[in-house]
Amino acid sequence: MYDVIVVGGGAAGLAGGLALARARRSVLVVDQGDPRNAPAGHVHNYLTRDGVPPAELYALGRAEITGYGGEAITGSVVSARSIDTSPDAPRFAVELADGRTYEARRLLVTTGVTDQLPEVEGLAERFGRDVLHCPYCHGWEVRDQAIGVMQSGPMGIHQAQLFRQWSEDVTLFLHNGPEPTDDEWEELAARGISVVQGEVEAVETDGDQLTGVRLRGGRVIPRQAVVVQTVLSARAGFLAELGLKAVEREARGVTIGTAVEAGPTGATQVPGVWVAGNVTEPMVQLITAAASGLAAGAAINADLIAEEVREAVAVRRG
């Protein structure tokens, strides 16, 4: 029986696990080894670690946790269930795809999200390299390049204006997104953002470099990077037996995907289960996800202390 099982070994899970291991808790981190940012060459905006490859950052985090006595294993969690539903002393069992089962007093879920890309030929293969979604993650790397923004949803114009900060050569492809309003047409023109009508069929490449955007009908517009809006889906299916499920989340009045709802410290509606990182806040960046993992770890430790105080008082009175 571990004090805490952390499901997910990205920034949020490792930060929470580190806080708990340093609090002298028995911690098991279970990670299936396919982080969302695996295709990206480097992590950015992570203070003192800007530019480090994601795999290296996570390896450093696992080493820190195990250095304090925690454990980290590779595995895919397929279910989580309650084995004691007492609100003051809950207990859980976590089952992995290979049949291994582990038990814990508390759960911290930091499984993140998956990105659903528009169905355009070539996008998925280049996602995280020169098919991008976040200017703060990748804007510097494509500065002054020819950037195309594909409007597959209502955020396309907003994305075009954002990436205009990094390059003067930005083209908005209307694709199957909404037509700009009169005010938006004026704003795009004022910033020198060109607009291309028509549906995008594919992205063109030469070797291992994106070279252009091909419209249905065959016309190709040269571009060096393409920006898309993804739909973010929380990796939370294994929580169904606990009664937790992801719900739709909005930003700027637009549905951006799904997330597991939680309070300020990550506590869910199920006593003993916390969430942190993108699984509950889909749009936060890596360093913010790590901070939420730390906050959840501290809250879990406080909850365990409260349980132990109640047990000690009961023993003393007995």
C-alpha positions, 0 to 999 in steps of 0.5 A: 500500500503506497501513500500515493500513486501518481498516474502520469510522469510528465511535468505535473506528475513528477513535480507532485511526486517529488514534493511527496517523496521529499515529504517522506511519503511512499510514492509510485509514479506510473507513466506509459512513456508517450508524452504529448510533447514527445515529437518536439525537440525541446522544452521552452519557457521552463526556467533554467531548462529552456531548450532541454529535450523533453525526454531529458527533462523527464529523466532528470525528474524521475532521478530526483524522485527516486533519489528521495526514495520514490519509485517510477515504473513504465506502464499503462493504467487501464483502471482505477477503483475504490477499495475503501470508500471512507471519505476520511480514509479512502483507498484505491487500486490501480490496474495496469494493462499487463495485469499488475495491480498496485494500491494506494491511500491517495491518487494523483492523476496527471495524464495530460491530453491528446491533440486531435488535429484537422484531417489534412494530409501530412499534418500529423506527421509533422506536428510538434516540428513545423506544424505548430499550435502554440506561439509561446512554445514554438514562436521563436523557432519560426521567427521571420519565417513564412508562416501559414495559419489554418483556420479549422475553428474560431481561434484561427484569426486569433492565432494569426494575430499572435504569430504575427508577433514573430513574423511579418510573413503570416498567411491565414488559410480560411480552410473550413473555418468561419468567415472573418467579420468586417472588423476582423478583415480590417484588423488582418489587413492592418497587420499585413496578414494575407488571407487565402480562400479555399480548403486546405488539402495537404502540407507539402514537404521536401525531405524533412522540411515543410515547404508549402500548403496545397489547396484542393485543386492543386494550388500550392502556397509556399510556407515554412511552418503551419499553425493549427488549432487542435482539439484537446482531449483529457486522458481520463477514460480509466477514471470511469469506475471512480465516477470521474469523467472529462467534461467540455472546457471553453476558452474565449467562448470556444470549446477547446476540448475536455478536462477533469474538473477540480478545485484550486489544489486539484482535488476532485469530487472523489475524496482522495483523488487529485488531478494536476496539469493539462488533464484538468487545465488543457492550455497551461504550459509545462512550467505551469503544469509542474506548479499545479503538480507541486500544489496538488502534492502538498495538498495530498500530504496535508490530507494524509497528515489529517488522516494520521492525526485522527488515527493517532487521537483515536488510539490515544483515546482508546 
